[in-house]
Amino acid sequence: MEHTVMFQVLQEWEGYIIEIGEDDFTARLLDLTAGSSHEEEEAVIPLSEISEDDLKHLRLGSIFQWIIGYERSTSGTKQCVSQIIFRELPVVTKQDISEVEEWAKKTAQLWSD
């Protein structure tokens, strides 16, 4: 017996973390469902909204998508779902920045000679 799940998005934001508390975090959110008006909001989100696996991504500046919608199965059940998905961006180190700055200096010298 195959169970297919369909998802209907009701609301979607993209955000980044600006503060982390003991039981929640604060984020600046850009409303992606607002169409061309693109309203920016601030929200306090309980840590319970984050999956155990994603807690490692919880740090200042982390970028994520927050989607709220209905999950519908082929059997007819309907469930409201909230999902936060963190972007896994590469970490830039001080050494990376130093190397790029050195490369930029060398490149600038080539153009000035």
Phi, psi and omega in degrees: 000122183264132177249116178257137180245130176252148180236128178248113181285128174261321183210141179216133177232156166242136184211175174218150186279130179247345179201142179237125178254188181289320184241358183205176173220156180251137182223150169268131186238141172251121183286108181278346179265001183279001181072223185281350182282334176040069179287135174260137183227167173237138182220147172258121187243128179296142177299338179295345176284344184265135177291156180304318181295330184270354180301333180294341180273355186282098176207160181304133179089350179301136181258138182211165170247141177238120183238132175238133181189187178257132173258123181240132177262164179293341178281354175104354179285147182229131183223136176279130185232138173241126183225130176249126183239118179275142173281135178260086180271150179294146178275129178262124182264167176298324179296319177302315181295317179299317180296320179292319178298318179297316178299318180296320178297314180297319180295318179296322179295322178299322182282335182272345180283000000 
